[in-house]
Amino acid sequence: MAITLNSAGNGTQAFATSLTYSNTINANNNTCHFVGVSWGGNTGTTISSVTIGGNAMTAGASQGASSGTVNGAALYQRVAPGTTANAVITIGATDEIISGYVSYDGVGPTTPTTGPQVAQASGTTATLTVASAVNDLVLGMITNYNLGALTVGGVQTQRFEQENASAWSSIHGSE
């Protein structure tokens, strides 16, 4: 079975300890739902929990915030998430939280992902080389601090983008 897009959407943003927003998920078999989370540059702030429809999501790749100008980022997943439900993200201290989501059908129900990879960079160009095989789908997420709009590479399709109210921080998801 081929991996196909189920749904995707921009989340929302808040300066708080939690963020709640609706995720649209179509009822299908072998669905895996991903929630991308970015939080402001408060060093030491961590994610306490991410749930979808009241069910815990599993942490995948994560990179902590540092130095007041580097956002933290994490990608959470849940197999068989049910249908449209609220995502609830809770962090350990008041900070900027930004989120987006994407769901795919046709994923392996026991091992939907393999080998999450993370990288951190500064400047205006971000790259990460990821090993993949034929028929693999590579999901990427990037967050930035004070860089403005981002553009995905030519072979990628952007699935979500969310900026904070002052546009100094954003999160983007692509495949």
Secondary structure, DSSP 8 states (H G I E B T S, - for coil): ---EEEEEEEEEEEEEEEEEEEE-----SS-EEEEEEEE-S-TT--EEEEEETTEE-EEEEEE--BTTTB-EEEEEEEES--SSEEEEEEEEEEEEEEEEEEEEES--SS------------SS---------TT----EEEEEES-------TT--EEEEEE-TTSSEEEEEE-
